[in-house]
Amino acid sequence: MKNYNRDLLLLYKTEVYNEDLLQHEVECLHKILVGVECNEVFCKSHELVTRNKITDKAKAIVKAIGQTTLKPFYFLVNKN
């Protein structure tokens, strides 16, 4: 099994899945997650709300999430 740098919890029935099918499922999940775990997709789906304005600029969002904690009155809002 390939070692991806992520933790996944996959629940399955042992009588249905064999090792090859399980490996295939993990690889498919990895491909899906790689496509959505990038800054571009994150910035498209979030807005940064500050005390005085709302912005969807990628540079501002990436700068805000680069810190360990958000500044006071800074909020990330999911557009969904």
C-alpha positions as CSV (number, residue, x, y, z in Angstrom):
1,M,0.0,0.0,0.0
2,K,1.4,3.4,-0.9
3,N,2.1,5.7,2.0
4,Y,0.2,9.0,1.5
5,N,0.9,11.8,3.9
6,R,-2.6,11.9,5.3
7,D,-4.8,10.1,7.8
8,L,-7.9,8.4,6.4
9,L,-10.4,6.4,8.3
10,L,-12.0,3.9,5.9
11,L,-14.7,1.6,7.2
12,Y,-15.4,-1.5,5.2
13,K,-16.8,-5.0,5.5
14,T,-14.0,-7.6,5.5
15,E,-16.0,-10.1,3.4
16,V,-16.6,-7.6,0.6
17,Y,-13.2,-6.0,0.3
18,N,-9.9,-7.7,-0.5
19,E,-6.5,-6.0,-0.3
20,D,-6.5,-5.0,-4.0
21,L,-9.9,-3.4,-3.9
22,L,-9.1,-1.6,-0.7
23,Q,-5.9,-0.3,-2.3
24,H,-7.9,0.9,-5.3
25,E,-10.4,2.7,-3.0
26,V,-7.6,4.5,-1.1
27,E,-6.0,5.6,-4.3
28,C,-9.3,7.0,-5.7
29,L,-9.9,8.8,-2.4
30,H,-6.4,10.3,-2.6
31,K,-7.0,11.5,-6.1
32,I,-10.2,13.2,-5.1
33,L,-8.7,14.9,-2.1
34,V,-5.6,16.1,-4.0
35,G,-7.9,17.9,-6.4
36,V,-9.7,19.8,-3.6
37,E,-7.0,20.4,-1.1
38,C,-5.3,23.4,-2.7
39,N,-5.3,27.1,-2.0
40,E,-7.1,27.9,-5.2
41,V,-10.1,25.8,-4.4
42,F,-10.1,26.9,-0.7
43,C,-10.1,30.6,-1.7
44,K,-12.9,30.1,-4.2
45,S,-15.1,28.6,-1.5
46,H,-14.3,31.0,1.4
47,E,-14.6,34.7,2.1
48,L,-12.6,36.7,4.6
49,V,-14.9,38.8,6.8
50,T,-13.1,41.6,8.7
51,R,-14.6,44.2,10.9
52,N,-15.1,46.6,8.0
53,K,-15.2,44.6,4.9
54,I,-15.8,41.3,3.2
55,T,-13.2,40.1,0.6
56,D,-12.8,37.1,-1.6
57,K,-9.3,38.0,-2.7
58,A,-7.1,34.9,-2.6
59,K,-4.0,36.8,-1.4
60,A,-5.8,38.1,1.7
61,I,-7.4,34.7,2.5
62,V,-4.1,32.9,2.2
63,K,-2.3,35.5,4.4
64,A,-5.0,35.1,7.0
65,I,-4.9,31.3,7.1
66,G,-1.1,31.4,7.2
67,Q,-1.2,32.5,10.8
68,T,-1.8,30.1,13.7
69,T,-4.9,32.0,14.8
70,L,-7.0,34.6,13.1
71,K,-6.8,38.2,14.3
72,P,-9.7,39.5,16.4
73,F,-12.8,40.2,14.3
74,Y,-11.5,38.2,11.3
75,F,-13.7,35.3,10.2
76,L,-13.5,32.8,7.4
77,V,-17.0,32.2,6.0
78,N,-17.7,29.2,3.7
79,K,-19.7,30.3,0.7
80,N,-21.7,27.1,0.6
